[in-house]
């Protein structure tokens, strides 16, 4: 039933277009960028979200009667990461099984036509898109339907807008060990369309979950998955017991989400990261929105110390819909603010494809 519903939801909403051709066959991605850190909730543009609210006459229209009001809500800088993460709840409340095809199909279209992407990893916590009126057992089962809905919508969309599309499933610091374990098992069961597992959520809660999550990362790797985590993004947990717990998880990761406090506050960890071949996923605009950094120029130290240590950096957006900055504009901002040179920008572009969990072959030339 879900399969039929998802196909029906994708069909009829946009006219089919001919697959992009690049001289070596139809359907070959023509983009020049790889997006490794994008959240399903944060990827939705306010006008796309508002159009859906109007279509279904959603109660949120009472709070956000105009798209301008919704844009203002998303654009406002937050004082802390906790405040920033809470924005996702509003979108997750709307992104359910019946609406996921609507959002994913438009996301893929925008990624190809406007973001110049050849590759995308879209991450989400499937638990937050299940029916919260169900008991835990039913919600655990429904998570697979969520993953399937994302996969089917992306598959349908990429026939028209060629893009290599993969999912990353996020464990979450607010969820129980049982739910997080099921997320890892589900990712392994759907390996191929899902390429990795992540840890997300408020990092102030990490001290209570890292001892449980560590073995789950080990399980994920045994099941053939790759690993990443939101780690060392803020100053929380960079000393004392918190630091020791994070340092214990760090070697279990293939990539580190954000991680800017490593070069800024704990540069001694960079040598081990370089030896393990780990890559930082850096999302510049997010740090201004969360209050983690005050100015883009503060990232100069992050890039220079990582480059000097031999640690790769992939430039990402995190929540491009919420803060209105697409991936090419993240690159542009780093150039304009003299954080990166053109050669260093090209280095980061190549690194994104090199460390992508589902890309094969050579990176496109920038």
C-alpha positions, 0 to 999 in steps of 0.5 A, spaced: 500 500 500 505 504 501 509 503 495 502 504 491 501 511 495 508 513 494 508 512 487 502 516 486 504 521 490 510 522 486 507 522 479 502 527 477 506 533 481 511 535 476 511 533 468 517 528 467 523 531 463 528 528 459 534 525 463 541 530 463 546 527 458 553 528 458 555 525 452 556 518 455 549 516 456 543 518 459 541 519 466 549 521 468 549 526 474 552 533 471 553 536 477 560 539 480 559 538 488 557 533 493 553 534 499 555 530 505 551 533 510 544 535 509 538 534 514 531 532 511 528 537 515 533 542 514 533 541 507 526 544 505 525 551 503 520 555 506 516 556 500 516 549 499 514 547 506 508 553 506 506 551 499 504 544 502 501 547 508 496 551 504 495 544 500 493 540 506 490 546 510 495 544 515 494 548 522 501 551 522 498 556 517 495 559 524 502 561 526 505 562 519 499 565 515 504 567 510 511 564 507 514 571 509 513 569 516 515 562 515 522 565 512 523 569 518 522 564 523 527 559 520 532 565 518 533 568 525 539 566 528 539 562 535 543 563 541 545 555 542 545 549 538 539 546 542 535 552 540 537 551 533 535 543 533 528 545 536 527 548 529 527 541 526 521 539 530 516 543 526 518 540 520 518 533 522 511 534 524 509 535 517 514 530 514 510 524 515 509 518 510 504 521 506 508 527 505 515 525 504 514 524 497 512 531 496 518 534 499 524 529 497 522 529 490 522 537 490 529 536 494 532 532 488 530 537 483 533 543 486 539 539 488 540 538 480 537 544 477 540 550 483 545 546 487 549 543 481 550 537 485 552 530 482 551 526 489 547 527 495 547 524 502 540 525 506 540 524 513 534 523 517 532 520 524 526 515 521 523 515 528 521 522 528 517 521 522 513 515 524 506 516 527 506 518 535 499 516 536 502 508 535 505 504 541 513 503 541 513 497 537 508 499 531 513 505 531 519 501 530 516 497 525 513 504 521 521 506 521 522 502 515 516 505 511 519 511 512 526 509 509 522 506 503 518 512 502 524 516 502 528 511 497 522 510 492 521 518 492 528 519 490 528 513 485 522 516 482 525 523 482 532 521 479 530 518 473 528 525 471 533 529 475 540 525 475 543 525 482 546 519 486 542 519 492 543 515 498 540 515 505 544 516 512 540 514 518 541 518 524 541 515 531 539 521 536 541 523 543 534 524 546 532 516 544 532 510 548 538 505 546 532 500 543 530 505 538 537 507 536 539 500 536 533 499 531 535 505 527 542 501 526 539 494 524 534 498 519 540 501 516 544 495 515 537 491 513 537 497 507 544 497 506 545 500 499 540 505 499 542 507 506 550 507 506 551 510 513 549 511 520 550 518 524 549 520 531 545 527 532 541 531 537 543 536 543 550 534 544 549 536 552 546 529 552 551 526 549 555 524 556 549 519 557 548 516 551 556 515 548 557 509 552 551 506 549 552 508 542 559 506 541 557 499 541 552 501 536 557 504 531 561 498 532 555 493 530 554 498 524 561 497 521 560 489 522 554 490 518 558 493 512 555 500 514 560 507 514 559 511 520 559 519 522 557 523 528 555 530 530 561 530 534 566 536 537 561 541 534 560 546 540 565 547 546 560 542 550 564 536 552 571 538 550 574 537 557 574 532 563 569 526 562 566 529 556 572 529 552 574 522 554 568 519 552 568 523 545 575 521 544 573 514 545 568 514 540 572 518 535 576 512 532 569 509 530 568 514 525 569 514 518 567 522 518 566 527 523 560 531 522 562 539 524 568 537 529 570 544 528 572 544 536 578 539 534 582 544 530 580 550 534 580 547 541 583 540 541 588 540 535 592 534 538 587 530 535 588 531 528 594 527 527 590 521 529 584 523 524 589 524 519 592 517 520 585 514 520 583 518 514 577 521 517 574 527 514 571 533 517 564 535 514 564 543 515 557 547 515 559 554 515 553 558 515 550 553 521 555 555 526 553 563 525 546 560 526 547 556 532 552 562 535 558 557 535 562 562 531 561 569 530 564 570 524 565 566 517 573 568 518 573 564 524 573 558 520 580 560 517 584 557 523 579 550 522 581 549 515 589 551 516 590 547 521 586 541 518 590 542 512 597 542 515 595 536 519 593 532 513 585 532 515 580 533 509 574 537 509 568 537 506 564 543 505 556 542 506 550 546 508 547 542 514 540 545 513 540 549 507 533 550 506 532 553 513 538 558 513 537 559 505 544 558 503 545 553 498 552 549 497 555 553 491 554 559 496 557 556 502 563 555 497 563 562 495 562 565 502 569 562 504 572 565 498 569 572 499 571 572 506 578 569 504 577 563 508 579 559 502 583 560 496 581 557 489 586 551 490 583 550 497 576 550 495 578 545 489 581 541 494 575 541 499 570 539 493 575 533 491 575 531 498 567 531 498 567 526 493 573 522 495 569 521 502 562 520 500 560 513 502 556 512 495 560 515 490 564 511 485 569 513 480 573 520 479 570 526 482 568 531 477 572 537 475 571 543 478 
